[in-house]
Amino acid sequence: MGTYKRADHWTQKAKSQGFAARSVFKLDEIHEKFPLFGRGIGTAVDLGCFPGSWSRWLILKGVRVVGVDLHAPELEGGTWIVQSALEVTAEQLLTAAGGPVDLLVSDMAPNTTGNRFTDHCRQIELATRALDLARAVLKPQGAFVAKVFDGEDAPGFAKTVQESFTEFKRLKPEATRDRSVEFFVAGRGLR
Ligand SMILES: C[S@@+](CC[C@H](N)C(=O)[O-])C[C@H]1O[C@@H](n2cnc3c(N)ncnc32)[C@H](O)[C@@H]1O
């Protein structure tokens, strides 16, 4: 099956299950390979939550979600902060979540320019911001997931995540497009 047919497969599968985007299968696979929470999870922050498939996946698992994006998802059951994650404060997140959270996920990506280096730098800025916010709002045993566009600064960022958590994994889920430069880093147990 070619790249585009496979892309259609994931998109159609997402729609048929009521999810706004194919990216839901990335989070599902990450959780399968590196469990982000057990039964006791209460709250999560979802950075770059629009159009809402990761948030919906979490809400369906009984997680209370605070989502941040430049656009508000058309989805009930979460608290949406329509603001840049570069500007939102840890205090805002803690207030919205009612205290420290069990999980912070970031699928944030900038509007791509076509210039691979520029896109990489902008995306690493978002991923770095996600890690800073995670350090400020996660419970000690909390978990973290962030999307990364591969490039010059990606290994350094991945190493920082690895050093920030007691357990770490780098993942490239199947639903990621074949030629995509993206991968994910995941950590558990904040150091
Ligand atoms: C790949 S989409 C996320 C898809 C989402 N995880 C889902 O499953 O529905 C990337 C998102 O990052 C958001 N984004 C980009 N820059 C951002 C920023 N500075 N602050 C917050 N969100 C941002 C975009 O608006 C976009 O909705």
The ligand as a MOL file (V3000), in Angstrom:
LIG
                    3D

  0  0  0     0  0            999 V3000
M  V30 BEGIN CTAB
M  V30 COUNTS 27 29 0 0 0
M  V30 BEGIN ATOM
M  V30 1 C -0.8860 18.1450 14.8390 0
M  V30 2 S -1.9560 19.3360 15.5130 0 CHG=1
M  V30 3 C -2.4840 18.5820 17.0010 0
M  V30 4 C -3.4930 17.4790 16.8010 0
M  V30 5 C -4.1110 17.0250 18.1140 0
M  V30 6 N -3.1340 16.3190 18.9420 0
M  V30 7 C -5.2550 16.0830 17.8590 0
M  V30 8 O -5.0510 14.8920 18.0040 0
M  V30 9 O -6.3440 16.5470 17.5340 0 CHG=-1
M  V30 10 C -0.8410 20.5740 16.0800 0
M  V30 11 C -1.4940 21.7060 16.8400 0
M  V30 12 O -0.4860 22.5260 17.4350 0
M  V30 13 C -1.0580 23.8050 17.5750 0
M  V30 14 N -0.0710 24.8300 17.8780 0
M  V30 15 C 0.9000 25.3340 17.0660 0
M  V30 16 N 1.5680 26.3050 17.7030 0
M  V30 17 C 1.0300 26.4130 18.9550 0
M  V30 18 C 1.2900 27.2360 20.0660 0
M  V30 19 N 2.2520 28.1660 20.0460 0
M  V30 20 N 0.5390 27.0850 21.1750 0
M  V30 21 C -0.4500 26.1390 21.2100 0
M  V30 22 N -0.7360 25.3290 20.1790 0
M  V30 23 C -0.0170 25.4680 19.0620 0
M  V30 24 C -1.7550 24.0310 16.2360 0
M  V30 25 O -2.7180 25.0500 16.3340 0
M  V30 26 C -2.3330 22.6510 15.9680 0
M  V30 27 O -3.6880 22.5830 16.3400 0
M  V30 END ATOM
M  V30 BEGIN BOND
M  V30 1 1 1 2
M  V30 2 1 2 3
M  V30 3 1 2 10
M  V30 4 1 3 4
M  V30 5 1 4 5
M  V30 6 1 5 6
M  V30 7 1 5 7
M  V30 8 2 7 8
M  V30 9 1 7 9
M  V30 10 1 10 11
M  V30 11 1 11 12
M  V30 12 1 11 26
M  V30 13 1 12 13
M  V30 14 1 13 14
M  V30 15 1 13 24
M  V30 16 1 14 15
M  V30 17 1 14 23
M  V30 18 2 15 16
M  V30 19 1 16 17
M  V30 20 1 17 18
M  V30 21 2 17 23
M  V30 22 1 18 19
M  V30 23 2 18 20
M  V30 24 1 20 21
M  V30 25 2 21 22
M  V30 26 1 22 23
M  V30 27 1 24 25
M  V30 28 1 24 26
M  V30 29 1 26 27
M  V30 END BOND
M  V30 END CTAB
M  END
